[in-house]
Amino acid sequence: MKQPSPAVPADAARDARLAAYRDLLLRWNATINLVSSRTSADIETRHIADSLQLVPLLPADGPIADLGSGGGLPGIVIAAALPQRDVHLIESDRRKAAFLIEAAGTLRLPHVKVHPRRIEQVRLPPVAAITARALASIDVLLGFAARFLAPGGVAILPKGRTAEQELTTAAADWHFTAERFESRTDPEATILRLSEIRRVRDD
């Protein structure tokens, strides 16, 4: 059963950073494909609000790693909401990584670190949470989570209609505790918070 998603508190400074990010994203999107042209007109809800709703589900402290950050969704949005937190953005596409560096500078987010390489090549200190949006299936993402998460860390994963099927598939190889939250921006979507992640064969 899904739980209601926690509300996102009002924050004028955050919203100003997100407005600057929106403008920068749309400007760069004319040159490189950061978000689909189909959804760019609805960027506030489809992308920014959709990413912002992950923030209340994150641990209260500790670094965060966003896998396959693309145009910064949700990584830059999270960093804009939590500017004092260390946020690692992993993106192998050099042009998208260049955008992420530009966005972090424009929004004055000194705790953002962009890693322009494949996820498998990145080495990080243990993080409190990983996020990933429209990147891969849950079983693949849990493999990355096991590499990056500190003990007690969580994976925050927005998923569409295949969420339950992906959880079933992942359970063949992974132990985890799954919490399900309603998406505030898409009635067909679920936000998963997965904890206690470990491979079945490690038992």
C-alpha angles and dihedrals in degrees: 000000000000122000121217111265114249115255119256109237120234114262121172096193091051092048091052090053090048092051089054090047092051092053093047092047093052092047094052092041089069088066106030128025104253096147129012116270086231092063103031091090089059096042095132094061105020095049117008101039089038089057096039092059089068092065099080089052094059123099114268094248144006133075123303129213121204112200120213092003096183107171093359099277110170099349101065091040090054092047091049089054094043104032095166094056124092107245121186115203114199115196125152096194104094095209092051090045088053089054091050091052090049092048093050090051095046092049092044095238104156094172093064115103118191118208109197098198142081117292091243090059097051122100118195137170109255112289132210094226144007125207131192130174122198092339111117145329119292095253090057093045092051089058089058091043091055089055098048109030124098117223107290092021124143139215115223108200127173109209138179132218093316094063097108094043090051091049091052092050092047092050090069090070105018140056113213143144112239127205117187124209130186116249113238092207105040123037091202094053132087129200111218125204108194123190139166089043118182138140118265092230091058090071 
